[in-house]
Amino acid sequence: MDKIKSINTEAYSHLIERDPNTWSRACFEVDRACESVENGISESFNSVILSARRKPIITMLEEIRMFLMERNYNMSKKSQKWDGKIRPAIRKKIKDWSKNSSFVAIVLLILQLSWIVIPSGDSGDNAFEVRNVYEAYTVDLDNRECSCKLWQISGLPCLHSVSAIYYIYSDPEDYVSDWFRVEKFKETYTHYMKPFNGSKMWKSIPYIQPLPPKERRMQGRLSIKRKRHKTKKQGKYKKVSTNGRYMTCSNCLEKGHNIKTCTNEKKTKSPKEPKKTPEA
């Protein structure tokens, strides 16, 4: 941030006004098992309820309820088929890292570029220094910490910790956060939503039914041009180019100019032939 401030103070002020805890990984809280910096969860949910959002409030809530009801059932049914301690997607991710720290490491070992695990004996026997040629990170398997901070933020063993785990002949799945275990996933979808009757079977109420607001026309002429944000450029050319268009003069009926620059005599258009009607 100091480097950004030295380059552009306005950019520094703009970033500081927005809480760095929400967009910078350096300020993220640990033990949350989430390394995402985007708003993908909300965006995916909004894409599902896109059609429901345009409907009246009760209809919208009913469609969202039915979607969640069906999703809870499908996810619970899906988790019953899983084997092992952690979810398949997490197992695949660790497997990819394991390939990087096993087979690829053997090839890189010849080039002296692989990660070398050095035990220290501190904190029992599970503290290590995982070193590359110019890089080194400290790994504590008992506290599930790595100095690269990825393990603490994501809840998954990073490449350095996986190298240390294989050094002691252990399974990386034993060091995955509990939030990624199959039991936690099943526990999430154990609360089912009860079915409801249709609106025709709802109890009648003595209150006045809500009506949509009256359509109000704003003063002035309606704008049809898209209003862009001030930070978005309008483009180099504000008008459509006439390149490639052939003008026809309405005075002399010749191409290449218009009536404003025409010096020829006026010609009349020949009448169009009537369309032939199909015989009965």
C-alpha positions in Angstrom: 0.0 0.0 0.0 2.9 2.4 0.6 4.2 1.7 -2.9 0.7 2.4 -4.3 0.6 5.6 -2.3 3.9 6.8 -3.7 2.6 6.2 -7.2 -1.0 7.5 -6.9 -2.5 8.9 -3.7 -6.0 8.8 -5.2 -5.7 5.1 -5.8 -4.5 4.6 -2.2 -7.4 6.6 -0.7 -9.9 4.7 -2.9 -8.6 1.3 -1.6 -8.4 2.4 2.0 -12.0 3.6 2.0 -13.0 0.1 1.2 -12.2 -2.3 4.1 -9.0 -4.2 3.1 -10.4 -7.2 5.2 -12.9 -7.8 2.4 -10.6 -7.7 -0.7 -7.0 -8.4 0.4 -5.7 -11.9 1.3 -3.1 -10.3 3.5 -5.9 -9.2 5.8 -8.1 -12.3 5.7 -8.9 -14.0 8.9 -7.5 -17.5 9.3 -9.4 -20.7 10.2 -12.3 -19.8 7.8 -11.5 -22.5 5.2 -12.1 -20.0 2.4 -9.6 -18.4 0.1 -12.0 -16.8 -2.3 -11.7 -13.1 -3.1 -14.7 -12.8 -5.3 -18.5 -12.8 -4.8 -19.2 -16.0 -6.7 -21.7 -17.4 -4.2 -24.0 -14.4 -4.5 -23.6 -14.3 -8.3 -24.4 -18.0 -8.8 -27.5 -17.6 -6.6 -28.7 -14.5 -8.5 -28.3 -16.3 -11.8 -30.7 -19.1 -10.5 -33.4 -16.7 -9.3 -33.1 -14.4 -12.4 -36.6 -15.1 -13.6 -38.1 -15.2 -10.1 -36.8 -11.7 -9.3 -39.1 -10.1 -11.8 -42.2 -11.5 -10.3 -44.4 -10.3 -7.4 -43.0 -10.7 -3.9 -45.0 -13.8 -2.9 -44.5 -15.6 -6.2 -40.8 -14.8 -6.1 -40.5 -16.2 -2.5 -42.4 -19.3 -3.5 -40.1 -20.0 -6.4 -37.0 -19.5 -4.3 -38.4 -21.8 -1.6 -39.2 -24.6 -4.2 -35.7 -24.2 -5.6 -34.0 -24.5 -2.2 -36.3 -27.4 -1.3 -35.3 -29.4 -4.3 -31.6 -28.5 -4.0 -31.4 -29.6 -0.4 -32.8 -33.0 -1.4 -30.5 -33.4 -4.4 -27.4 -32.4 -2.5 -28.2 -34.7 0.4 -28.9 -37.6 -2.0 -25.6 -36.9 -3.8 -23.6 -37.0 -0.6 -24.9 -40.4 0.3 -22.9 -41.9 -2.6 -19.5 -40.5 -1.5 -16.9 -42.7 0.0 -13.9 -41.6 2.0 -13.4 -38.8 4.6 -13.4 -35.7 2.4 -15.4 -34.5 -0.6 -14.4 -35.7 -4.1 -13.6 -32.2 -5.3 -11.2 -31.6 -2.4 -9.6 -35.0 -2.9 -9.0 -34.2 -6.6 -7.4 -30.9 -5.6 -5.0 -32.5 -3.1 -4.3 -35.3 -5.7 -3.1 -32.6 -8.2 -0.8 -31.1 -5.5 0.4 -34.5 -4.6 1.5 -35.2 -8.2 3.4 -31.9 -8.1 5.2 -32.9 -5.0 5.9 -36.6 -5.9 6.4 -37.5 -9.6 7.3 -34.0 -10.7 9.6 -33.5 -7.7 11.6 -36.6 -8.7 12.2 -35.1 -12.1 13.1 -31.7 -10.7 15.4 -33.3 -8.1 17.8 -34.0 -10.9 17.8 -30.3 -11.8 18.1 -29.3 -8.1 14.9 -27.4 -8.3 12.6 -29.6 -6.2 11.2 -28.9 -2.7 13.6 -30.3 0.0 12.1 -31.1 3.4 14.4 -30.5 6.4 13.1 -31.6 9.8 14.0 -29.4 12.8 12.7 -31.4 15.8 10.9 -28.3 17.2 7.3 -28.7 18.4 7.7 -32.4 18.7 8.9 -33.9 15.4 6.4 -32.2 13.1 8.2 -28.9 12.3 9.9 -28.7 9.0 11.7 -26.3 6.6 10.6 -26.9 3.1 13.2 -25.3 0.8 13.6 -24.7 -2.9 16.7 -23.1 -4.5 15.8 -19.6 -3.4 12.6 -20.1 -1.4 12.0 -21.6 2.0 8.9 -22.0 4.1 8.3 -23.2 7.7 5.7 -25.9 8.1 4.1 -27.0 11.5 2.0 -30.0 11.0 0.7 -30.1 14.6 -0.7 -26.6 14.4 -1.5 -27.0 10.7 0.4 -23.9 9.7 2.6 -22.8 6.8 4.4 -19.5 6.5 2.9 -19.0 3.1 -0.5 -18.6 4.9 -2.4 -20.6 2.3 -3.0 -23.5 4.6 -4.5 -21.3 7.3 -6.7 -19.4 4.9 -7.9 -22.2 2.6 -8.1 -25.1 5.1 -6.3 -27.3 2.6 -2.6 -28.4 2.8 -0.5 -26.3 0.5 2.3 -27.6 -1.7 4.9 -27.1 1.0 2.8 -28.8 3.7 2.0 -31.7 1.4 5.7 -32.2 0.8 6.3 -32.3 4.6 3.3 -34.7 5.1 4.7 -37.2 2.5 8.1 -36.9 4.2 6.6 -38.5 7.4 4.6 -41.0 5.3 1.2 -39.6 6.2 -2.0 -39.0 4.3 -2.7 -35.4 3.3 -6.4 -36.0 3.8 -5.9 -36.3 7.5 -4.7 -32.7 7.5 -7.7 -31.2 5.7 -10.0 -28.8 7.6 -13.1 -30.4 9.1 -15.3 -28.1 7.0 -14.4 -30.2 3.9 -15.2 -33.5 5.3 -18.2 -35.6 4.1 -19.8 -35.6 7.6 -19.9 -31.8 7.6 -21.5 -31.7 4.1 -24.1 -34.2 5.1 -24.9 -32.3 8.3 -25.4 -29.1 6.2 -28.3 -30.7 4.3 -30.0 -32.6 7.1 -32.5 -29.8 7.6 -35.2 -30.4 5.1 -37.8 -27.9 4.0 -41.4 -29.0 4.6 -43.8 -29.0 1.6 -46.6 -26.4 1.4 -50.1 -26.4 -0.1 -50.9 -24.2 -3.1 -52.3 -20.6 -2.7 -55.8 -21.9 -3.3 -55.7 -23.7 0.0 -54.3 -20.8 2.0 -56.4 -19.3 4.7 -58.4 -16.2 3.8 -57.5 -13.0 5.5 -59.7 -9.9 6.0 -57.0 -7.4 4.9 -57.0 -5.5 1.6 -55.0 -7.2 -1.1 -51.8 -5.3 -2.1 -51.9 -3.8 -5.6 -49.0 -2.9 -7.8 -47.9 0.8 -7.7 -49.4 3.1 -10.3 -47.3 3.7 -13.3 -45.8 7.2 -13.1 -44.4 9.1 -16.1 -41.4 11.3 -15.3 -41.2 14.8 -16.6 -39.3 15.6 -19.7 -38.5 13.6 -22.8 -37.7 9.9 -22.4 -34.0 9.1 -22.9 -33.2 6.2 -25.1 -29.4 6.6 -24.9 -27.7 4.3 -22.5 -26.3 6.1 -19.5 -22.7 5.1 -19.0 -20.6 5.6 -15.9 -18.3 8.6 -16.0 -15.3 6.2 -15.8 -16.3 4.4 -19.0 -15.1 5.9 -22.2 -17.7 6.8 -24.9 -15.3 5.7 -27.6 -13.2 7.5 -30.1 -16.0 7.9 -32.7 -19.3 9.2 -31.3 -21.1 8.9 -34.6 -21.5 6.0 -37.0 -19.0 6.2 -39.9 -20.3 6.5 -43.5 -17.5 4.5 -45.0 -18.7 1.7 -47.3 -22.1 3.4 -47.8 -23.2 4.4 -51.3 -25.5 7.5 -51.4 -28.1 7.9 -54.1 -29.2 11.4 -55.1 -32.9 11.9 -54.8 -32.7 14.6 -57.5 -30.9 13.0 -60.4 -31.0 9.4 -59.1 -27.3 8.9 -59.6 -25.0 7.4 -57.0 -22.0 9.0 -55.3 -23.6 12.2 -54.0 -26.8 13.7 -52.4 -29.2 16.4 -53.3 -27.3 19.1 -51.4 -24.3 18.9 -53.8 -26.3 17.9 -56.9 -26.0 20.1 -60.0 -27.8 17.8 -62.5 -31.3 18.1 -63.8 -34.1 16.5 -61.9 -35.3 13.1 -62.9 -38.5 11.3 -62.0 -38.6 7.8 -60.7 -40.3 5.2 -62.9 -43.4 3.8 -61.4 -43.1 0.5 -59.7 -44.8 -2.5 -61.4 -47.8 -3.8 -59.5 -47.4 -7.0 -57.7 -48.8 -10.0 -59.4 -51.6 -11.6 -57.4 -51.8 -15.4 -57.5 -54.7 -16.8 -59.5 -57.5 -18.3 -57.6 
